[in-house]
Amino acid sequence: MNENMIKVGIPHGDINGISYEIILKTFEDVRIFESCIPIVYGSSKVLAYHRKVMDLQPVNTNSINHAADATANRLNIINCIDEEIKVELSKSTPEAGQSAVSALERAVNDLKEGVIDVLLTSPLNIHNVPSGNFSGHTHCLESQFGKEGEALTLLVRDDFRLALATGQVALSEVPGLLTVDLIANKLEAFHQSLVRDFMVTTPRIAVLSLNPGSGTDDWMGKEEKEIILPGMKEAEKKGVYCFGPYAADAFFSSGFYSRFDGVLAMYHDQALVPFRTISGEEGVRFTTGLPVVRTAPDQGVSYDIAGQNKASETAFRNALYLAVDVFKNRITDQKIHANPLKKQYFEKGSDNEKLDLTKDED
């Protein structure tokens, strides 16, 4: 495999939203083709429709039947949905939901078969997906490449990295989901990702409190003393450097977050509000903790601006770059640990004396 030409699988997301717009705008810059071979799972007809409606710049495309046929310097497209599907910009339709899932399933299967290297998912609307067919990208990937609860969602913008202890659940459910083991496991997975995926030698992870004021007053809640701190101590036993818990308001408003390699938040909005405020339209979602790489722009389907040539492709482009970088970093990490040096020792009285590298020499 040529490490410099990574195959990036891109399921097309919701055809009535901004997905095709941000895909087309990203690949207007031909320099991107120097580092990857993009493969869109969707429809060349739908792509052409979006480009025409918004009068976007032309992009060199290549219609193929299989990912193995993808060529460099082209936006390769696998037609894997009903060609008669109707685009209804800004509308949530079950047809759009089904086509998004069909494209995703085809891409995930190719990822499993090893014919693409990484997955870059486009925005879809989970609410228009046929019932029972899909419950989120993370669950989909866990079912194919791991087990439930193994994946960890990171929010990334440059060196600002936020992890979520719990997912998109009702706020009232969060305290019941937090356990000592969950905190310890999330911290360990976060640490491993920072080392392997981001090449941070000795990561420092900040942990946010669940309750106001860092949980210093018992009347505010006991989760910090009974769950979060014990979970941090368990993680520390496995070599994780973690600090806190910190009250989220002061932690972000003071800029204290910049002193850490990563931040573990307890619930969805505790992470998303400051992250989106700080990252603007440049944020990326990264699913780690699994043997495969998946990234996505931190964007929704944005029906309100669909088809109006107003969507920014910055987050999508950043997600593409992150997927490529993480894939390369994992190859580097694998090489580093593939052939560890054998321990050499000094055997006294032996005819075959060996140098002891574990002792200091003057």
Number of C-alpha atoms within 10 A of each C-alpha: 5 7 13 12 16 23 26 26 28 28 30 30 27 34 33 27 29 32 27 27 23 22 19 21 21 20 22 16 11 13 10 16 17 12 17 22 23 29 31 30 27 29 23 19 12 20 20 15 15 24 19 13 11 14 12 15 12 13 17 12 17 18 17 17 12 16 24 13 13 22 16 16 19 19 22 26 26 24 19 21 17 12 12 8 14 13 17 15 19 19 16 20 20 15 19 25 23 19 25 27 24 21 23 26 16 18 30 22 13 19 22 15 10 14 18 23 23 26 27 27 27 28 24 29 21 18 13 17 22 15 10 6 13 15 12 12 17 20 17 17 21 17 11 13 18 16 12 12 14 16 21 22 20 24 25 24 22 11 11 19 25 26 30 22 24 22 16 10 11 9 12 8 11 17 16 9 13 19 16 18 16 17 25 25 20 25 30 22 21 28 26 18 22 21 17 19 23 19 16 14 10 13 20 18 25 24 26 25 23 25 22 15 15 21 20 16 12 11 8 14 16 15 21 23 15 12 18 27 21 18 22 25 16 19 23 16 10 12 11 22 18 23 16 15 24 22 18 22 14 13 15 15 10 9 9 12 19 14 11 16 19 26 25 24 23 25 23 18 14 17 22 17 10 16 20 15 10 14 17 13 18 21 26 26 26 26 21 24 21 19 11 18 23 26 29 26 26 24 21 14 21 18 17 13 14 23 24 16 17 13 18 16 22 18 23 29 21 23 27 26 16 25 25 25 16 22 21 17 17 20 14 15 16 12 11 10 9 9 8 8 7 6 9 11 13 14 12 9 7 8 7 8 11 12 11 13 11 10 8 6 6 2
